[in-house]
Amino acid sequence: MDFRQIESFVRVAELGSFTKAAQMLGMTQPALSRQIRMLEVDLHQSLLVRNGRGAVPTEAGKLLLSHGRGILHQVARAREDLGRVRGALAGRVAIGLPPSLARVLTVPLTRAFRARLPEARVSISEGLSTQMQEWLVDGRLDIAVLYNARASADIDISPLLDEDLFLVQPRQPGLAEDPPPGPITLAEVAALPLVIPSRPNAIRTHVETEMAQIGCRMQVALEIDGVSAILDLVADGAGAALLSRNAVASCIRPSAYQVRAVCDPPLRTRLFLAVSSMRPTTLTQHATLELIRSTLAEGK
């Protein structure tokens, strides 16, 4: 066994696909297949079974996957320790952000990361909370910011901040910006046609739960996954939306929208920092977690 073979096997097993693993590792699929085959020959074991949907580990493969993750983590820690000898943390950190937060956090977080961790590399992906939980488990992400997350056997979470949701409507032509529109009750929101993400979006689920508790159901005009697309449709008159203030403030034309607070009860979601419970967090990842917290605090 060599390190390259172990890394190749772990990525295929985690992603369930030779194609995806080859893209992640920056190698061709035939070269990746050769790495896996050499490892199987060396161990006298079949490690992966190909099927119509990709590749899954055999019983021997599951055992090696557990060891392989530990080996990759130890190599990462060794690189970090050697980096500290040079006075810097190193390694790569993959971060997942929800679209509404990515709009306002990506630039300041990247700037802070480069200043604080110049020897490390960062990648930032956007995704829905349910999607990013899967990416944490299969190793595509090291850290994710999730809406209304729940701890599980696969991920560890910690509260990050609470965020209010506002009713977003198109601003009427000629409407003065002051005074701002007053709050609207959740029951009144339930009577409006809404442009909202499809299930199992975390915010969609939260809104439906809050409405159900007051005996209401939302009126869905359109189901659209994507903050930009939702805002475009709201501006076009397709309906209203329920979004964070950051989502509106960071769009191209925030002045095109009227934002109203929701009351009785207020709509408030919680953001969590999440990491995989299957892989110990490295020192570089610990530093990145603190950077996310401090960058958000500075931007509030």
C-alpha positions as YAML, in Angstrom:
chain: A
units: angstrom
residues:
- id: 1
  name: MET
  ca: [0.00, 0.00, 0.00]
- id: 2
  name: ASP
  ca: [1.05, 3.56, -0.60]
- id: 3
  name: PHE
  ca: [-0.57, 6.82, 0.38]
- id: 4
  name: ARG
  ca: [-1.84, 7.66, -3.12]
- id: 5
  name: GLN
  ca: [-3.65, 4.33, -3.39]
- id: 6
  name: ILE
  ca: [-5.28, 4.76, 0.02]
- id: 7
  name: GLU
  ca: [-6.38, 8.31, -0.79]
- id: 8
  name: SER
  ca: [-7.81, 7.15, -4.13]
- id: 9
  name: PHE
  ca: [-9.76, 4.34, -2.49]
- id: 10
  name: VAL
  ca: [-11.15, 6.53, 0.30]
- id: 11
  name: ARG
  ca: [-12.39, 9.19, -2.12]
- id: 12
  name: VAL
  ca: [-14.11, 6.64, -4.36]
- id: 13
  name: ALA
  ca: [-15.72, 4.94, -1.36]
- id: 14
  name: GLU
  ca: [-16.90, 8.25, 0.14]
- id: 15
  name: LEU
  ca: [-18.22, 9.72, -3.11]
- id: 16
  name: GLY
  ca: [-19.59, 6.44, -4.45]
- id: 17
  name: SER
  ca: [-18.27, 7.27, -7.89]
- id: 18
  name: PHE
  ca: [-15.03, 6.84, -9.81]
- id: 19
  name: THR
  ca: [-15.90, 9.83, -11.98]
- id: 20
  name: LYS
  ca: [-16.47, 12.21, -9.05]
- id: 21
  name: ALA
  ca: [-13.39, 10.93, -7.20]
- id: 22
  name: ALA
  ca: [-11.21, 11.40, -10.29]
- id: 23
  name: GLN
  ca: [-12.41, 14.99, -10.63]
- id: 24
  name: MET
  ca: [-11.76, 15.67, -6.96]
- id: 25
  name: LEU
  ca: [-8.25, 14.17, -7.11]
- id: 26
  name: GLY
  ca: [-7.35, 15.83, -10.41]
- id: 27
  name: MET
  ca: [-6.59, 12.59, -12.25]
- id: 28
  name: THR
  ca: [-8.09, 10.58, -15.10]
- id: 29
  name: GLN
  ca: [-10.59, 7.82, -14.38]
- id: 30
  name: PRO
  ca: [-8.40, 5.07, -15.90]
- id: 31
  name: ALA
  ca: [-5.47, 6.17, -13.70]
- id: 32
  name: LEU
  ca: [-7.73, 6.11, -10.65]
- id: 33
  name: SER
  ca: [-9.00, 2.64, -11.54]
- id: 34
  name: ARG
  ca: [-5.40, 1.41, -11.82]
- id: 35
  name: GLN
  ca: [-4.61, 2.78, -8.33]
- id: 36
  name: ILE
  ca: [-7.58, 0.90, -6.86]
- id: 37
  name: ARG
  ca: [-6.74, -2.29, -8.73]
- id: 38
  name: MET
  ca: [-3.11, -2.20, -7.54]
- id: 39
  name: LEU
  ca: [-4.36, -1.81, -3.97]
- id: 40
  name: GLU
  ca: [-6.74, -4.75, -4.33]
- id: 41
  name: VAL
  ca: [-3.94, -6.92, -5.76]
- id: 42
  name: ASP
  ca: [-1.62, -5.93, -2.92]
- id: 43
  name: LEU
  ca: [-4.24, -6.78, -0.28]
- id: 44
  name: HIS
  ca: [-5.67, -9.86, -2.07]
- id: 45
  name: GLN
  ca: [-9.14, -8.39, -1.46]
- id: 46
  name: SER
  ca: [-11.93, -6.92, -3.55]
- id: 47
  name: LEU
  ca: [-12.57, -3.49, -2.07]
- id: 48
  name: LEU
  ca: [-15.27, -1.98, -4.29]
- id: 49
  name: VAL
  ca: [-18.28, -3.29, -6.17]
- id: 50
  name: ARG
  ca: [-19.41, -1.33, -9.21]
- id: 51
  name: ASN
  ca: [-23.13, -1.04, -9.84]
- id: 52
  name: GLY
  ca: [-25.41, 1.04, -12.04]
- id: 53
  name: ARG
  ca: [-25.29, 3.96, -9.60]
- id: 54
  name: GLY
  ca: [-21.54, 4.00, -8.93]
- id: 55
  name: ALA
  ca: [-19.34, 2.02, -6.55]
- id: 56
  name: VAL
  ca: [-19.87, 0.74, -3.00]
- id: 57
  name: PRO
  ca: [-17.30, -0.79, -0.64]
- id: 58
  name: THR
  ca: [-17.29, -4.51, 0.11]
- id: 59
  name: GLU
  ca: [-17.02, -5.72, 3.71]
- id: 60
  name: ALA
  ca: [-13.23, -5.62, 3.33]
- id: 61
  name: GLY
  ca: [-13.58, -2.16, 1.75]
- id: 62
  name: LYS
  ca: [-15.63, -0.86, 4.70]
- id: 63
  name: LEU
  ca: [-12.88, -2.00, 7.06]
- id: 64
  name: LEU
  ca: [-10.17, -0.34, 4.97]
- id: 65
  name: LEU
  ca: [-12.29, 2.82, 4.68]
- id: 66
  name: SER
  ca: [-12.26, 3.20, 8.45]
- id: 67
  name: HIS
  ca: [-8.48, 2.74, 8.58]
- id: 68
  name: GLY
  ca: [-7.94, 4.87, 5.48]
- id: 69
  name: ARG
  ca: [-9.77, 7.88, 6.91]
- id: 70
  name: GLY
  ca: [-7.56, 7.66, 9.98]
- id: 71
  name: ILE
  ca: [-4.42, 7.43, 7.84]
- id: 72
  name: LEU
  ca: [-5.39, 10.47, 5.76]
- id: 73
  name: HIS
  ca: [-6.15, 12.42, 8.92]
- id: 74
  name: GLN
  ca: [-2.80, 11.51, 10.47]
- id: 75
  name: VAL
  ca: [-0.99, 12.61, 7.30]
- id: 76
  name: ALA
  ca: [-2.89, 15.91, 7.40]
- id: 77
  name: ARG
  ca: [-1.94, 16.39, 11.05]
- id: 78
  name: ALA
  ca: [1.70, 15.60, 10.25]
- id: 79
  name: ARG
  ca: [1.68, 18.26, 7.54]
- id: 80
  name: GLU
  ca: [0.15, 20.73, 9.97]
- id: 81
  name: ASP
  ca: [2.78, 19.95, 12.62]
- id: 82
  name: LEU
  ca: [5.55, 20.45, 10.08]
- id: 83
  name: GLY
  ca: [3.86, 23.66, 8.99]
- id: 84
  name: ARG
  ca: [3.93, 24.92, 12.57]
- id: 85
  name: VAL
  ca: [7.69, 24.41, 12.60]
- id: 86
  name: ARG
  ca: [7.70, 27.04, 9.85]
- id: 87
  name: GLY
  ca: [5.31, 29.09, 11.98]
- id: 88
  name: ALA
  ca: [2.17, 28.50, 9.90]
- id: 89
  name: LEU
  ca: [-0.85, 26.20, 9.70]
- id: 90
  name: ALA
  ca: [-1.25, 24.39, 6.38]
- id: 91
  name: GLY
  ca: [-3.64, 22.09, 4.56]
- id: 92
  name: ARG
  ca: [-6.89, 22.52, 2.64]
- id: 93
  name: VAL
  ca: [-10.27, 23.39, 4.15]
- id: 94
  name: ALA
  ca: [-13.51, 22.90, 2.23]
- id: 95
  name: ILE
  ca: [-16.38, 25.08, 3.48]
- id: 96
  name: GLY
  ca: [-20.06, 24.90, 2.56]
- id: 97
  name: LEU
  ca: [-22.34, 27.94, 2.89]
- id: 98
  name: PRO
  ca: [-26.06, 28.46, 2.23]
- id: 99
  name: PRO
  ca: [-26.60, 30.76, -0.78]
- id: 100
  name: SER
  ca: [-28.04, 33.68, 1.24]
- id: 101
  name: LEU
  ca: [-25.00, 33.70, 3.52]
- id: 102
  name: ALA
  ca: [-22.45, 32.99, 0.80]
- id: 103
  name: ARG
  ca: [-23.35, 36.31, -0.84]
- id: 104
  name: VAL
  ca: [-22.20, 38.33, 2.18]
- id: 105
  name: LEU
  ca: [-19.59, 36.05, 3.78]
- id: 106
  name: THR
  ca: [-17.46, 34.68, 0.94]
- id: 107
  name: VAL
  ca: [-15.34, 37.78, 0.26]
- id: 108
  name: PRO
  ca: [-14.60, 38.84, 3.88]
- id: 109
  name: LEU
  ca: [-14.04, 35.21, 4.96]
- id: 110
  name: THR
  ca: [-11.63, 34.55, 2.08]
- id: 111
  name: ARG
  ca: [-9.76, 37.76, 2.86]
- id: 112
  name: ALA
  ca: [-9.49, 36.84, 6.56]
- id: 113
  name: PHE
  ca: [-8.42, 33.27, 5.71]
- id: 114
  name: ARG
  ca: [-5.57, 34.44, 3.48]
- id: 115
  name: ALA
  ca: [-4.38, 36.87, 6.13]
- id: 116
  name: ARG
  ca: [-4.61, 34.43, 9.05]
- id: 117
  name: LEU
  ca: [-3.65, 31.17, 7.27]
- id: 118
  name: PRO
  ca: [-1.38, 32.07, 4.33]
- id: 119
  name: GLU
  ca: [0.04, 28.52, 4.07]
- id: 120
  name: ALA
  ca: [-3.42, 26.91, 3.87]
- id: 121
  name: ARG
  ca: [-5.93, 26.67, 1.02]
- id: 122
  name: VAL
  ca: [-9.68, 27.24, 1.18]
- id: 123
  name: SER
  ca: [-12.52, 26.23, -1.12]
- id: 124
  name: ILE
  ca: [-16.08, 27.49, -0.66]
- id: 125
  name: SER
  ca: [-19.19, 25.80, -2.06]
- id: 126
  name: GLU
  ca: [-22.84, 26.84, -1.97]
- id: 127
  name: GLY
  ca: [-25.59, 24.35, -1.21]
- id: 128
  name: LEU
  ca: [-28.80, 23.62, 0.61]
- id: 129
  name: SER
  ca: [-28.49, 22.42, 4.20]
- id: 130
  name: THR
  ca: [-29.65, 18.86, 3.43]
- id: 131
  name: GLN
  ca: [-27.21, 18.67, 0.54]
- id: 132
  name: MET
  ca: [-24.30, 19.98, 2.61]
- id: 133
  name: GLN
  ca: [-24.93, 17.45, 5.38]
- id: 134
  name: GLU
  ca: [-24.36, 14.70, 2.80]
- id: 135
  name: TRP
  ca: [-21.19, 16.46, 1.61]
- id: 136
  name: LEU
  ca: [-19.89, 16.54, 5.19]
- id: 137
  name: VAL
  ca: [-20.46, 12.83, 5.60]
- id: 138
  name: ASP
  ca: [-18.85, 11.80, 2.31]
- id: 139
  name: GLY
  ca: [-15.82, 14.05, 2.82]
- id: 140
  name: ARG
  ca: [-16.44, 16.72, 0.19]
- id: 141
  name: LEU
  ca: [-16.76, 19.35, 2.95]
- id: 142
  name: ASP
  ca: [-14.84, 19.84, 6.18]
- id: 143
  name: ILE
  ca: [-17.11, 22.58, 7.59]
- id: 144
  name: ALA
  ca: [-20.66, 23.64, 6.73]
- id: 145
  name: VAL
  ca: [-22.99, 26.38, 7.91]
- id: 146
  name: LEU
  ca: [-26.47, 24.84, 8.18]
- id: 147
  name: TYR
  ca: [-29.94, 26.18, 8.89]
- id: 148
  name: ASN
  ca: [-31.86, 24.57, 11.77]
- id: 149
  name: ALA
  ca: [-29.52, 21.59, 11.93]
- id: 150
  name: ARG
  ca: [-29.85, 18.67, 14.30]
- id: 151
  name: ALA
  ca: [-26.99, 16.65, 15.73]
- id: 152
  name: SER
  ca: [-26.68, 13.10, 14.45]
- id: 153
  name: ALA
  ca: [-24.28, 10.19, 14.52]
- id: 154
  name: ASP
  ca: [-22.59, 11.63, 11.43]
- id: 155
  name: ILE
  ca: [-22.21, 15.35, 12.23]
- id: 156
  name: ASP
  ca: [-21.39, 17.53, 15.24]
- id: 157
  name: ILE
  ca: [-23.01, 20.97, 15.41]
- id: 158
  name: SER
  ca: [-22.65, 24.16, 17.44]
- id: 159
  name: PRO
  ca: [-24.92, 27.26, 17.36]
- id: 160
  name: LEU
  ca: [-23.62, 30.14, 15.26]
- id: 161
  name: LEU
  ca: [-26.30, 32.84, 15.22]
- id: 162
  name: ASP
  ca: [-30.04, 33.47, 15.00]
- id: 163
  name: GLU
  ca: [-31.39, 35.09, 11.85]
- id: 164
  name: ASP
  ca: [-34.82, 36.70, 11.32]
- id: 165
  name: LEU
  ca: [-36.80, 36.01, 8.18]
- id: 166
  name: PHE
  ca: [-38.60, 38.93, 6.52]
- id: 167
  name: LEU
  ca: [-41.42, 39.18, 4.05]
- id: 168
  name: VAL
  ca: [-39.94, 40.41, 0.76]
- id: 169
  name: GLN
  ca: [-42.24, 42.06, -1.80]
- id: 170
  name: PRO
  ca: [-41.62, 44.23, -4.86]
- id: 171
  name: ARG
  ca: [-41.41, 47.93, -4.02]
- id: 172
  name: GLN
  ca: [-44.25, 49.86, -5.59]
- id: 173
  name: PRO
  ca: [-43.19, 52.56, -8.07]
- id: 174
  name: GLY
  ca: [-42.99, 55.94, -6.42]
- id: 175
  name: LEU
  ca: [-43.25, 54.49, -2.91]
- id: 176
  name: ALA
  ca: [-41.09, 56.51, -0.52]
- id: 177
  name: GLU
  ca: [-38.49, 54.57, 1.43]
- id: 178
  name: ASP
  ca: [-39.47, 56.27, 4.70]
- id: 179
  name: PRO
  ca: [-41.24, 55.44, 6.84]
- id: 180
  name: PRO
  ca: [-40.49, 51.71, 6.46]
- id: 181
  name: PRO
  ca: [-43.50, 49.38, 6.17]
- id: 182
  name: GLY
  ca: [-44.84, 47.99, 9.44]
- id: 183
  name: PRO
  ca: [-44.68, 44.35, 10.50]
- id: 184
  name: ILE
  ca: [-47.05, 41.71, 9.17]
- id: 185
  name: THR
  ca: [-48.44, 38.77, 11.13]
- id: 186
  name: LEU
  ca: [-47.60, 35.22, 10.16]
- id: 187
  name: ALA
  ca: [-51.30, 34.52, 9.57]
- id: 188
  name: GLU
  ca: [-51.37, 37.38, 7.05]
- id: 189
  name: VAL
  ca: [-48.23, 35.99, 5.38]
- id: 190
  name: ALA
  ca: [-49.99, 32.61, 5.03]
- id: 191
  name: ALA
  ca: [-52.65, 34.27, 2.87]
- id: 192
  name: LEU
  ca: [-50.09, 35.59, 0.37]
- id: 193
  name: PRO
  ca: [-48.76, 33.70, -2.69]
- id: 194
  name: LEU
  ca: [-45.17, 32.75, -1.87]
- id: 195
  name: VAL
  ca: [-42.13, 32.02, -4.01]
- id: 196
  name: ILE
  ca: [-40.26, 29.55, -1.82]
- id: 197
  name: PRO
  ca: [-37.68, 26.75, -2.10]
- id: 198
  name: SER
  ca: [-38.88, 23.18, -2.59]
- id: 199
  name: ARG
  ca: [-38.71, 20.58, 0.16]
- id: 200
  name: PRO
  ca: [-36.56, 19.49, 1.99]
- id: 201
  name: ASN
  ca: [-35.14, 23.02, 2.22]
- id: 202
  name: ALA
  ca: [-34.56, 23.85, 5.92]
- id: 203
  name: ILE
  ca: [-36.16, 27.30, 5.78]
- id: 204
  name: ARG
  ca: [-39.19, 25.94, 3.88]
- id: 205
  name: THR
  ca: [-39.65, 23.25, 6.54]
- id: 206
  name: HIS
  ca: [-39.31, 25.80, 9.35]
- id: 207
  name: VAL
  ca: [-41.91, 28.15, 7.84]
- id: 208
  name: GLU
  ca: [-44.37, 25.32, 7.26]
- id: 209
  name: THR
  ca: [-43.94, 24.17, 10.87]
- id: 210
  name: GLU
  ca: [-44.49, 27.66, 12.29]
- id: 211
  name: MET
  ca: [-47.60, 28.16, 10.16]
- id: 212
  name: ALA
  ca: [-49.00, 24.78, 11.15]
- id: 213
  name: GLN
  ca: [-48.66, 25.75, 14.82]
- id: 214
  name: ILE
  ca: [-51.06, 28.68, 14.28]
- id: 215
  name: GLY
  ca: [-53.43, 26.62, 12.15]
- id: 216
  name: CYS
  ca: [-52.38, 28.00, 8.74]
- id: 217
  name: ARG
  ca: [-50.95, 26.65, 5.52]
- id: 218
  name: MET
  ca: [-48.73, 28.54, 3.13]
- id: 219
  name: GLN
  ca: [-49.95, 29.43, -0.34]
- id: 220
  name: VAL
  ca: [-47.18, 28.30, -2.69]
- id: 221
  name: ALA
  ca: [-47.09, 30.25, -5.95]
- id: 222
  name: LEU
  ca: [-43.78, 28.82, -7.18]
- id: 223
  name: GLU
  ca: [-41.10, 26.48, -5.85]
- id: 224
  name: ILE
  ca: [-37.66, 27.77, -6.79]
- id: 225
  name: ASP
  ca: [-34.29, 26.70, -5.37]
- id: 226
  name: GLY
  ca: [-31.96, 29.71, -5.53]
- id: 227
  name: VAL
  ca: [-32.00, 33.07, -3.79]
- id: 228
  name: SER
  ca: [-31.27, 35.07, -6.96]
- id: 229
  name: ALA
  ca: [-34.05, 33.36, -8.89]
- id: 230
  name: ILE
  ca: [-36.50, 33.88, -6.01]
- id: 231
  name: LEU
  ca: [-35.72, 37.59, -5.87]
- id: 232
  name: ASP
  ca: [-36.03, 37.95, -9.64]
- id: 233
  name: LEU
  ca: [-39.47, 36.35, -9.53]
- id: 234
  name: VAL
  ca: [-40.56, 38.55, -6.63]
- id: 235
  name: ALA
  ca: [-39.50, 41.65, -8.58]
- id: 236
  name: ASP
  ca: [-41.48, 40.33, -11.54]
- id: 237
  name: GLY
  ca: [-44.63, 40.09, -9.42]
- id: 238
  name: ALA
  ca: [-44.85, 36.29, -9.11]
- id: 239
  name: GLY
  ca: [-45.35, 36.46, -5.34]
- id: 240
  name: ALA
  ca: [-43.69, 37.32, -2.07]
- id: 241
  name: ALA
  ca: [-40.72, 35.59, -0.41]
- id: 242
  name: LEU
  ca: [-39.44, 34.87, 3.08]
- id: 243
  name: LEU
  ca: [-35.72, 35.62, 3.23]
- id: 244
  name: SER
  ca: [-33.07, 37.00, 5.56]
- id: 245
  name: ARG
  ca: [-32.21, 40.68, 5.40]
- id: 246
  name: ASN
  ca: [-28.72, 39.73, 4.18]
- id: 247
  name: ALA
  ca: [-30.21, 37.92, 1.18]
- id: 248
  name: VAL
  ca: [-31.91, 41.13, 0.05]
- id: 249
  name: ALA
  ca: [-29.15, 43.55, 1.02]
- id: 250
  name: SER
  ca: [-26.56, 41.64, -1.00]
- id: 251
  name: CYS
  ca: [-28.60, 41.36, -4.21]
- id: 252
  name: ILE
  ca: [-27.94, 43.54, -7.27]
- id: 253
  name: ARG
  ca: [-30.87, 45.94, -6.67]
- id: 254
  name: PRO
  ca: [-31.97, 45.88, -3.01]
- id: 255
  name: SER
  ca: [-33.96, 49.06, -3.59]
- id: 256
  name: ALA
  ca: [-36.33, 47.08, -5.80]
- id: 257
  name: TYR
  ca: [-37.78, 45.31, -2.77]
- id: 258
  name: GLN
  ca: [-39.87, 46.15, 0.26]
- id: 259
  name: VAL
  ca: [-38.87, 44.25, 3.41]
- id: 260
  name: ARG
  ca: [-41.31, 43.75, 6.29]
- id: 261
  name: ALA
  ca: [-40.77, 42.13, 9.68]
- id: 262
  name: VAL
  ca: [-42.95, 39.11, 10.53]
- id: 263
  name: CYS
  ca: [-44.66, 38.98, 13.92]
- id: 264
  name: ASP
  ca: [-47.13, 36.91, 15.97]
- id: 265
  name: PRO
  ca: [-44.94, 34.85, 15.97]
- id: 266
  name: PRO
  ca: [-41.69, 36.18, 14.48]
- id: 267
  name: LEU
  ca: [-39.93, 33.91, 12.02]
- id: 268
  name: ARG
  ca: [-36.45, 33.21, 13.30]
- id: 269
  name: THR
  ca: [-34.04, 30.55, 12.08]
- id: 270
  name: ARG
  ca: [-30.80, 29.39, 13.66]
- id: 271
  name: LEU
  ca: [-27.53, 28.87, 11.86]
- id: 272
  name: PHE
  ca: [-25.16, 26.15, 13.03]
- id: 273
  name: LEU
  ca: [-21.54, 25.30, 12.35]
- id: 274
  name: ALA
  ca: [-21.25, 21.63, 11.45]
- id: 275
  name: VAL
  ca: [-18.32, 19.23, 11.06]
- id: 276
  name: SER
  ca: [-18.15, 15.50, 10.44]
- id: 277
  name: SER
  ca: [-18.12, 13.40, 13.59]
- id: 278
  name: MET
  ca: [-16.33, 10.62, 11.65]
- id: 279
  name: ARG
  ca: [-13.14, 12.62, 11.06]
- id: 280
  name: PRO
  ca: [-11.27, 14.49, 13.81]
- id: 281
  name: THR
  ca: [-11.06, 18.23, 13.19]
- id: 282
  name: THR
  ca: [-7.57, 19.43, 12.27]
- id: 283
  name: LEU
  ca: [-5.92, 22.51, 13.77]
- id: 284
  name: THR
  ca: [-6.34, 24.38, 10.48]
- id: 285
  name: GLN
  ca: [-10.05, 23.54, 10.51]
- id: 286
  name: HIS
  ca: [-10.29, 24.72, 14.14]
- id: 287
  name: ALA
  ca: [-8.75, 28.03, 13.12]
- id: 288
  name: THR
  ca: [-11.19, 28.28, 10.21]
- id: 289
  name: LEU
  ca: [-14.17, 27.70, 12.51]
- id: 290
  name: GLU
  ca: [-13.05, 30.64, 14.63]
- id: 291
  name: LEU
  ca: [-12.56, 32.76, 11.50]
- id: 292
  name: ILE
  ca: [-16.14, 32.07, 10.42]
- id: 293
  name: ARG
  ca: [-17.44, 33.10, 13.84]
- id: 294
  name: SER
  ca: [-15.35, 36.28, 14.01]
- id: 295
  name: THR
  ca: [-16.08, 37.28, 10.40]
- id: 296
  name: LEU
  ca: [-19.82, 36.95, 10.97]
- id: 297
  name: ALA
  ca: [-19.61, 38.86, 14.23]
- id: 298
  name: GLU
  ca: [-17.77, 41.73, 12.53]
- id: 299
  name: GLY
  ca: [-20.36, 41.87, 9.77]
- id: 300
  name: LYS
  ca: [-23.40, 42.06, 12.08]
...
